[in-house]
Amino acid sequence: MQKLNIAILSYRSAKYGGGQGVFVKDISMALSIIGHKVDVISGPPYPELYKDINLIKLPGLNLFETFSSGDRFKKFINKKKKNINDYYEFISVLFGGFPEMRTFGDRANEFIKNNNHYDLIIDNQSISYGMLEIQKRLPFIEIIHHPITYDLKHELEASNKIKYRISRYRWYSFLKMQKKVAPKINTIITPSKSSKKGIIEEFKCKEKNITVINNGLDASEFAPIDRSQINPFRLITTASADVPLKGLDFSLKALKILITDFPEIHLIVIGNIKENGHTKRLIEKLKIEKNVFFKSNITKAEITNLYSSSSVAIVSSLYEGFGYPVIEAMSCAVPLIATDVSSIPELTKEFAILVEPKNDQMIADSVKKVLINYDKYKEIAIKSRKHVKENFNWAKITNEYEDIIYKTIKKFKNADI
């Protein structure tokens, strides 16, 4: 097979926060290992990539580096040779919007026009107007992890306050663009059947244009440690605080219930906590400050160590397009309790205790069940690691990607003749 020049576009690629930076790092490496030349073209924050992967920085104003209005104004004023995208980005953020997908798409389109040596372009979920222009000139694949319409729906359910709801509509104003662009994309890859269903329903895309390919995991990185190092009272979850979609409230409420029977029990949360935010107020209301610890900006090795030293992993999400925390916990052979929603049952099969969403009592009861009969559930967790190694390994997934890549190139060339 011909080896290709591939560009992977990513409007933002934080090293540790969220799954986008992780996905870009892993998929670029996987395609590189099988011989393709891969450039990652990213807006800030920039990803941490494996060696041999070329990072091309495509900076915008990076206004979300700070939440100070004064600092944002300085960034805008100090930008030399400002163009229409800079003005749009500043004004949109000023009024509470999130314009990075749109402005990155325009910048990426201009860059690709001037650097048109690529055989294929892969975009990581900007679903922006610029992608339609790129698709006219080059073979193109859009990665849609899940429709962000679900994020908006769950955030609106979290509060009836008018000011809050207006702010959410303003923030998610980019969805108008994505709903126009997505149905016009010819080739879409999504990581789960649940996400595919959502893309069809929410974005009105054609089923024939969507291919399901799971995300991968390096099981040698996410591996269990010696059992003697497991803390018998440590629970672990991964959740961005104050993001309703992740369902962290219900893990915290479950912890409150469990403290009565297990005073030493504590919860490690891989994620940030906002000062004076909803989650911090809830923790104070529940009086569990001494039993909750947040860990952010940590490496894969540190995350692995936290998983492997925990007795139980909890994923209390209300929706997951593809739940990295699910397969990370299983790969580390940690007994898993997860909500029975969206992609999660696809990933876990029979290797987790599945609970109803928004049911803190059910989470607490399930944790008790695991702790009381730990050997039984540890054996299931050990089998779950084998399940991850067989089904989510990058060799299998890269072959699936390569197949759709060559089909996309062939289809584009035939259409071009």
Secondary structure by P-SEA (a helix, b strand, c coil): ccccbbbbbbcbbbcccccaaaaaaaaaaaaaaaccbbbbbbccccccccccbbbbbbccccccccccaaaaaaaaaacccccaaaaaaaaaaaaccccaaaaaaaaaaaaaaacccccbbbbcccccaaaaaaaacccbbbbbcccaaaaaaaaaaacccaaaaaaaaaaacaaaaaaaccccccbbbbccaaaaaaaaaacccccccbbbbbbbbccccccccccccccccbbbbbccccccccaaaaaaaaaaaaccccccbbbbbccccccccaaaaaaaaacccccbbbbccccaaaaaaaaaaccbbbbbcccccccaaaaaaaaaccbbbbcccccccccccccccccccccaaaaaaaaaaaaaaaaaaaaaaaaaaaaaaacccaaaaaaaaaaaaaaaaaaaaaaac
